[in-house]
Amino acid sequence: MSRISHADVEVGTQIPEQTFPVRRLDLVRYAGASGDFNPIHWNERFAKSVGLPDVIAHGMFTMAEAGRVVTDWTGDPGSVVDYSVRFSAPVVVPDDDEGAEITVGGKVKAKHDDGTVTVLLTARSGGAKVLAKASAVVRLAQ
Amino acid sequence: MAINPDYLGREYPAPEAYEVTRGKIREFAEAINDLNPVYLDRASAKALGYTDVIAPPTFPVILGMAGSALALADPDLGVDFSRVVHGDQSFHYSRPLRAGDVLSTVTRITDIKALGGNELITLETVAEAADGEHVVTAGMMLVVRGS
């Protein structure tokens, strides 16, 4: 896997956009792996009873996919120093074969003298901005 | 306010250390559909300078969830879990988690406040390796929606 270096990057450098599918099966698998069995992520009846339009994805699933855009770009997932997001809208996942999609992009916001850069991320699903204030600080190869 | 403000600053140490295993890292990586070889294959991890496979950056949510569950299970805290949605999440790493880590964690309630008819509670989970080295701090803000 190729690794991007600090010298290759400038403020404004774009990070390749990726789109990730999210189906009900993905949410069931994520619930099991993460231990988050909140029924809003798998039980349509419960989700609707608490005022949601349908089952919604775990926010942490979206955060994981968005983080992958950064780690695929740096080439080293251990390069992440800080990573934070705010969940601004739910990813609604219908009960069909297509499910939903999350599209993630990003760009370099700041370059630091210690070999790290700050990356700002955007994530959209169904026309809604599903993450806000999403940023990561990553250490790049010298 | 339904959340008891006296709980601000309260700490919840995990009753036992969490052992990071290759199998759990693989399960988590497969669940997020991210088959980066650094998560799955020891030789690939070593090629990047790690002693064993490392965990995806959001893997420590497992520790944060377990810690917040300890806090939220306390009925006197006054959080109605059926009204909770995840507001924000952060991770600050000293290094990535790797297979073989045995992590001790403490979760602390760092903020409780009301906002626009909802209540917000922030929990911070600090994970340290067996030798006391800081590995990661996970911060989680939960929104308890007003009825």
Interface residues (C-beta under 8 A of the other chain):
Chain A: M1 F20 D26 R29 Y30 G32 A33 S34 G35 D36 N38 I40 V50 H58 G59 M60 F61 M63 A64 E65 G67 R68 T71 D72 D76 P77 G78 V80 V81 D82 Y83 S84 V85 R86 F87 K133
Chain B: E27 F28 E30 A31 I32 N33 D34 N36 P37 V38 Y39 L48 Y50 I54 P56 P57 T58 V61 I62 M65 A66 S82 R83 V84 V85 H86 G87 D88 Q89 S90 F91 H92 Y93 R95 P96 G139
